[in-house]
Structures are given as structure tokens and as C-alpha cells.
Amino acid sequence: MANVYDGIDAKLSSWLNAQPMFFVSTAPLAADGHVNVSPKGMAGTFAILGTHQVAYLDYFGSGAETIAHVRENGRIVLMWCAFAGPPQIVRLHGRGRVVLPEDAEYPELRATFAKEREKAVRAIIVVDVDRTSDSCGYSVPNLEFVADRTILDLRQEKRPPEYYEEYARTRNAQSIDGLPALS
């Protein structure tokens, strides 16, 4: 049975920040649209902004489903699994919004993240959390965290700024269902 919490307290904040990865899930309003689940990781790319607000850095990648879905309807859930230590799953349900590098609030919001690499940050996804819950996680396997992968950082550092402008225009302009993402 899930426990529902009033918000993200200090104990839960510490636990969330100790996890090396989490998952983001969104869906379009259309019944025949594709549900999206994306793994997120890399130390310093997640921030707890308050008891009912979190954010993460969204880097250029293969698709822009989360951005498109959040812009269309705002629905989002973030999920963490304890792959080590006592079993636990935590879900943060809420309404998301997209903050782009050109938005006025971006610099102040960006300063809350420990990860300093700015190149290839596509957006910051801010989530206003309306439900914080956990569940047992008894079936989640024990896994050993070795290290963050550096492949994304290394590849993206080699790209010129024009690459990302073109990528946004040609590969991240819309979701796989045709919803607008980056313009």
C-alpha cells in the first residue's frame, strides 16, 4: 500500500538526491498518442526547489516527447527506485512546465543545479508536485551503481552551437505524434 506524504521533507529530499537515476513519464491527451518514459541521470541535474516543487535539466537527446506533452497538458510523473539499500519506490505526480534558456527565469533557476556544464541544456523542466507517494519496491532488483556515464557530456562538448540550433529545428520541433515541442 502506498504512503502519501504532505510534500518533500528533509528525509525524502536526502533519499531522492542519493539516487543515481529516476524516470520521467508523460503522455499526450490523444488516446492513440504514445506514452513516453525517459530515464534521467547524471549527478547534479536534479534539484528540489521546495516541498512541492522540483526541476531537472533536460539535455538535447533523441526526442522531445516530454517537452511536447508538458506543453500540451502539463501532466508528468517522476519515479525513483532504490536499486541499493532498503527497497522503495517514490513517485512525484504533478504539473510540469518548460523553461527555455532564453526565458527570463532561466539564469536564476539554472543556478540551483550542481551540474555546471551548460552546453546542450535544451530546457529545465519544473514540476509543481501535487502528490508525493512511495511504495514497497520489493520486486526492484539490487543493482550496483558504478559511475555516471560521461558519453553524453563528451559528445555534446564537441558540437558547435549551430548543431543544437539545427537539431532543435529538425529533430526536436515536434513529438513523434506531431505535437509541437521546440520551435
C-alpha positions in Angstrom: 0.0 0.0 0.0 1.4 3.4 -1.0 2.1 6.1 1.6 1.1 9.6 0.5 3.0 12.5 2.0 2.3 16.2 2.6 5.3 17.1 0.5 9.0 16.5 0.2 10.5 16.7 3.7 14.2 16.7 4.6 14.4 12.9 4.9 12.8 12.3 1.5 14.9 15.1 -0.1 18.0 13.3 1.1 16.8 10.0 -0.3 15.9 11.4 -3.7 19.2 13.2 -4.0 21.1 10.0 -3.2 19.5 8.0 -6.1 21.7 7.9 -9.2 18.7 7.9 -11.6 15.0 8.5 -12.0 12.4 8.1 -14.7 10.1 10.7 -16.2 6.7 9.8 -17.7 4.3 11.9 -19.7 1.5 11.3 -22.2 -0.4 13.3 -24.8 -4.1 13.9 -24.4 -4.9 11.8 -27.5 -6.0 8.3 -26.7 -3.9 6.9 -29.6 -0.8 9.0 -28.7 2.4 7.5 -27.4 3.1 7.4 -23.7 6.8 8.4 -23.0 9.1 7.2 -20.3 12.6 8.6 -20.1 15.5 7.6 -17.8 17.3 10.6 -16.3 20.7 10.6 -14.5 24.0 12.4 -14.2 24.8 13.9 -10.8 23.7 17.5 -10.4 20.9 17.5 -12.9 18.0 17.3 -10.4 17.1 19.9 -7.9 14.5 20.1 -5.2 13.1 23.7 -5.2 10.7 23.3 -2.3 8.4 20.9 -0.6 6.1 20.8 -3.6 8.4 21.7 -6.5 11.3 20.0 -8.2 13.2 20.5 -11.5 15.7 18.8 -13.8 18.0 19.7 -16.6 16.7 18.5 -20.0 19.6 17.9 -22.4 19.3 17.6 -26.2 18.7 13.9 -27.0 16.8 11.7 -29.3 13.3 13.1 -28.9 11.3 15.9 -27.3 8.3 14.0 -26.1 8.4 15.3 -22.5 8.5 19.0 -23.7 5.7 18.4 -26.2 3.5 16.6 -23.7 4.1 19.1 -20.9 3.3 22.0 -23.2 0.1 20.3 -24.3 -1.3 19.2 -21.0 1.3 19.6 -18.1 0.8 16.0 -16.7 4.0 14.4 -15.5 5.3 11.9 -13.0 8.8 11.4 -11.8 9.7 8.0 -10.3 12.8 6.8 -8.4 13.6 3.2 -7.5 16.0 2.1 -4.7 18.4 -0.2 -6.6 20.5 -0.4 -3.4 19.6 -0.4 0.3 16.1 -0.9 1.6 13.5 -1.4 -1.2 11.5 1.7 -2.0 9.8 3.4 -5.0 8.9 7.1 -4.8 6.6 8.9 -7.3 6.1 12.7 -7.6 3.0 13.5 -9.6 2.3 17.0 -10.8 2.1 19.6 -13.5 5.2 20.4 -15.4 6.4 23.5 -17.3 9.2 24.1 -19.7 11.8 26.8 -19.0 14.0 27.6 -22.0 17.5 29.2 -21.9 16.1 32.4 -23.4 13.3 32.7 -20.7 13.8 35.4 -18.0 13.7 33.0 -15.1 16.3 30.6 -16.6 19.5 32.0 -15.1 18.3 32.0 -11.5 16.7 28.6 -11.9 19.8 27.2 -13.6 22.0 28.3 -10.7 20.1 25.8 -8.4 21.8 22.8 -10.1 25.1 21.4 -9.1 26.0 20.3 -12.7 27.8 23.2 -14.2 28.0 22.1 -17.9 25.7 24.5 -19.8 26.3 23.3 -23.3 23.4 21.3 -24.8 20.9 22.1 -22.0 17.7 22.2 -24.0 15.4 23.3 -21.2 14.7 23.0 -17.5 11.6 21.0 -16.6 9.9 22.4 -13.5 7.3 20.2 -11.8 4.8 21.6 -9.3 4.2 18.4 -7.3 0.6 17.7 -6.2 1.1 14.1 -5.0 4.1 12.6 -3.3 3.9 8.9 -2.6 6.0 5.8 -2.0 5.5 2.1 -2.4 7.4 -1.0 -1.4 9.7 -1.7 -4.3 10.1 -5.4 -3.2 10.4 -6.5 -6.8 13.1 -4.0 -7.8 16.5 -5.8 -8.2 19.6 -4.9 -6.2 22.0 -3.2 -8.6 25.4 -1.7 -8.1 26.0 1.9 -9.2 29.4 2.1 -10.8 29.5 5.7 -12.1 27.7 8.2 -14.2 28.4 7.8 -17.9 30.4 10.6 -19.5 29.5 9.8 -23.1 26.8 12.5 -23.4 29.0 15.2 -21.9 31.9 14.2 -24.1 29.8 14.1 -27.3 28.0 17.3 -26.7 31.1 19.2 -25.8 32.4 18.5 -29.3 29.4 20.1 -31.1 29.3 23.7 -32.2 26.3 25.9 -31.1 24.9 25.7 -34.6 24.5 22.0 -34.2 21.9 22.4 -31.5 20.0 25.1 -33.3 19.7 22.8 -36.3 18.9 19.8 -34.0 16.1 21.8 -32.3 14.7 22.8 -35.7 14.9 19.5 -37.5 14.7 16.8 -34.8 13.0 18.4 -31.7 10.4 20.6 -33.4 7.7 18.1 -32.7 6.9 14.9 -30.8 6.6 11.5 -32.6 2.8 12.2 -32.5 3.2 15.6 -34.2 2.8 17.8 -31.1 4.8 21.0 -31.1 7.9 20.8 -28.9 10.7 23.2 -29.7 10.1 26.0 -32.2 
